[in-house]
Amino acid sequence: MANPNPYHLFLSPRSPFARRVRLALRRLGLPVIEHPLNVFDSNPDLEAANPLGLVPALILPDGRALSDSSAILETLHDLHGGVWPELTTDRIEIRQASTLATGLMQAAVSHFQETRMHEVPSPMWAKDHLNAVLSTLRHLESFRTDLWIRSGELTQAGWDLACALEYLEFRIPECRGAIPTVLSASTGSAREHQPFRETAPKH
Ligand SMILES: N[C@@H](CCC(=O)N[C@@H](CS)C(=O)NCC(=O)O)C(=O)O
């Protein structure tokens, strides 16, 4: 029987921010009804939940709305556990790895918007966003591998990195050669999971 009080998630199928939340909800085994939409259309239900018009936006079973993927993950952890590790020292490092992986998503989205959605793209901003991607990839290369994959399981940071790298390949294919092999291990591991494959961004 369907759960009477599922979560509702507004998402764009291409959004890496929505993807990290979709994957966490599935991993935690929480009942969710997904509402895919095109963020460039008018979406009154999304705007009621998040007047900024950004996805993901989550409606909790009690009707309260939450936006921003990191705030959503934080709340899911508060309510159900299982997103972040318990050890304080590790948690700080995994949070930083997760934040930088999420920053890669933001830089890739900004690069895409600058190069493909502006009537007159700014080469300066495009280069700035691309440099942010490249320097973050180099920085992440030196991170301990167990921040991404631990005892054979992806951490939250590992899932975020896998979402970010697939989004980079999707939006800025010329970046592929700049992705360090040690980081691609997260994508390889994530692709073994059906929910990751099901949520891949598509043209
Ligand atoms: N910091 C936000 C970023 C969300 C965001 O930028 N979402 C994009 C999709 S990738 C969006 O909704 N864009 C709508 C638009 O550009 O109109 C998060 O982590 O959720």
Ligand as a Chemical Component Dictionary entry (heavy atoms), coordinates in Angstrom:
data_LIG
# 
_chem_comp.id                   LIG 
_chem_comp.type                 NON-POLYMER 
_chem_comp.pdbx_formal_charge   0 
_chem_comp.three_letter_code    LIG 
# 
loop_
_chem_comp_atom.comp_id 
_chem_comp_atom.atom_id 
_chem_comp_atom.alt_atom_id 
_chem_comp_atom.type_symbol 
_chem_comp_atom.charge 
_chem_comp_atom.model_Cartn_x 
_chem_comp_atom.model_Cartn_y 
_chem_comp_atom.model_Cartn_z 
_chem_comp_atom.pdbx_ordinal 
LIG N1  N1  N 0 22.368 25.814 -4.034  1  
LIG C1  C1  C 0 21.220 25.214 -4.675  2  
LIG C2  C2  C 0 21.382 25.347 -6.188  3  
LIG C3  C3  C 0 20.122 24.926 -6.910  4  
LIG C4  C4  C 0 20.163 25.301 -8.399  5  
LIG O1  O1  O 0 20.919 26.163 -8.857  6  
LIG N2  N2  N 0 19.311 24.632 -9.168  7  
LIG C5  C5  C 0 19.220 24.908 -10.587 8  
LIG C6  C6  C 0 19.148 23.628 -11.369 9  
LIG S1  S1  S 0 20.690 22.865 -11.558 10 
LIG C7  C7  C 0 17.932 25.579 -10.880 11 
LIG O2  O2  O 0 16.941 25.260 -10.260 12 
LIG N3  N3  N 0 17.945 26.492 -11.827 13 
LIG C8  C8  C 0 16.758 27.180 -12.217 14 
LIG C9  C9  C 0 17.010 28.305 -13.111 15 
LIG O3  O3  O 0 18.189 28.548 -13.432 16 
LIG O4  O4  O 0 16.038 28.943 -13.476 17 
LIG C10 C10 C 0 21.087 23.764 -4.229  18 
LIG O5  O5  O 0 22.091 23.169 -3.775  19 
LIG O6  O6  O 0 19.981 23.208 -4.265  20 
# 
loop_
_chem_comp_bond.comp_id 
_chem_comp_bond.atom_id_1 
_chem_comp_bond.atom_id_2 
_chem_comp_bond.value_order 
_chem_comp_bond.pdbx_ordinal 
LIG N1  C1  SING 1  
LIG C1  C2  SING 2  
LIG C1  C10 SING 3  
LIG C2  C3  SING 4  
LIG C3  C4  SING 5  
LIG C4  O1  DOUB 6  
LIG C4  N2  SING 7  
LIG N2  C5  SING 8  
LIG C5  C6  SING 9  
LIG C5  C7  SING 10 
LIG C6  S1  SING 11 
LIG C7  O2  DOUB 12 
LIG C7  N3  SING 13 
LIG N3  C8  SING 14 
LIG C8  C9  SING 15 
LIG C9  O3  DOUB 16 
LIG C9  O4  SING 17 
LIG C10 O5  DOUB 18 
LIG C10 O6  SING 19 
# 
